[in-house]
Amino acid sequence: MEYVREVMVTILIKFKINKMKQLFETNYVVYDKLEDEILLLNNGDVAIYGNKEEADADCLPNSNEEAIKCTDLPLHWHKEIIKQINKD
């Protein structure tokens, strides 16, 4: 039993060390390029979508908002989203 516990602790430590360091093209956000703003959830986190259609549905009509890949965002947003994903 002690060996199993030791293995689990090792796996958890390795998971925490190997946190996400890049974004993927399969994730989308609602972005206003003119204002350099991203749609946020009520808790302040960036709203990340699994596909373009979902993000498109949340874009306000007659606005500057558009659904774009996370990888197409300015670099400072990359860092913010990665920090959000990796937070404990």
VENFENTA-V320052 format. One record per residue. N is the residue number from 1. PSI is psi as a letter, one per 20 degrees, with the letter a starting at -180 (* if undefined). NEAR is the number of other C-alpha atoms within 10 Angstrom. D_FIRST is the distance of its C-alpha to the first C-alpha in Angstrom with 2 decimals. Layout:
# VENFENTA-V320052
n->[N & N]
psi->[PSI & PSI]
near->[NEAR & NEAR]
d_first->[D_FIRST & D_FIRST]
This chain:
# VENFENTA-V320052
n->[1 & 2 & 3 & 4 & 5 & 6 & 7 & 8 & 9 & 10 & 11 & 12 & 13 & 14 & 15 & 16 & 17 & 18 & 19 & 20 & 21 & 22 & 23 & 24 & 25 & 26 & 27 & 28 & 29 & 30 & 31 & 32 & 33 & 34 & 35 & 36 & 37 & 38 & 39 & 40 & 41 & 42 & 43 & 44 & 45 & 46 & 47 & 48 & 49 & 50 & 51 & 52 & 53 & 54 & 55 & 56 & 57 & 58 & 59 & 60 & 61 & 62 & 63 & 64 & 65 & 66 & 67 & 68 & 69 & 70 & 71 & 72 & 73 & 74 & 75 & 76 & 77 & 78 & 79 & 80 & 81 & 82 & 83 & 84 & 85 & 86 & 87 & 88]
psi->[h & h & g & g & g & g & g & g & g & g & g & g & g & h & g & h & h & l & r & p & i & r & r & q & i & i & q & q & r & o & p & o & h & g & i & l & q & q & p & q & r & h & j & i & q & p & o & p & q & i & r & h & g & g & g & h & h & i & p & p & q & k & r & j & q & q & p & q & q & h & i & j & q & q & h & h & h & g & g & g & g & g & g & g & h & i & q & *]
near->[5 & 7 & 8 & 9 & 10 & 10 & 11 & 12 & 12 & 11 & 12 & 11 & 11 & 11 & 11 & 11 & 9 & 10 & 13 & 12 & 11 & 11 & 16 & 10 & 12 & 12 & 17 & 25 & 29 & 28 & 22 & 17 & 13 & 9 & 9 & 11 & 12 & 20 & 18 & 14 & 10 & 8 & 6 & 9 & 14 & 18 & 16 & 19 & 20 & 13 & 16 & 17 & 11 & 15 & 23 & 18 & 12 & 16 & 18 & 11 & 10 & 6 & 9 & 13 & 23 & 21 & 22 & 20 & 22 & 23 & 17 & 14 & 16 & 11 & 10 & 8 & 17 & 17 & 14 & 12 & 18 & 15 & 14 & 13 & 15 & 12 & 8 & 6]
d_first->[0.00 & 3.81 & 5.41 & 5.27 & 6.49 & 8.80 & 10.10 & 10.91 & 12.69 & 14.51 & 15.67 & 16.94 & 18.76 & 20.34 & 21.42 & 23.14 & 24.86 & 26.16 & 28.11 & 31.11 & 34.16 & 36.71 & 38.09 & 38.60 & 41.88 & 40.43 & 40.26 & 43.42 & 44.77 & 48.04 & 50.02 & 53.43 & 54.76 & 57.83 & 55.92 & 52.79 & 50.65 & 47.65 & 46.96 & 44.38 & 42.35 & 42.98 & 40.09 & 41.67 & 39.38 & 41.10 & 41.41 & 39.90 & 40.87 & 39.47 & 42.99 & 46.58 & 47.86 & 45.59 & 46.65 & 50.29 & 50.19 & 49.40 & 52.20 & 55.11 & 58.36 & 61.16 & 58.85 & 57.72 & 54.16 & 52.80 & 49.53 & 48.44 & 45.45 & 43.23 & 44.01 & 47.73 & 47.43 & 48.71 & 46.23 & 45.81 & 44.45 & 41.95 & 40.51 & 40.49 & 38.70 & 36.03 & 35.51 & 35.22 & 32.65 & 30.49 & 30.73 & 27.67]
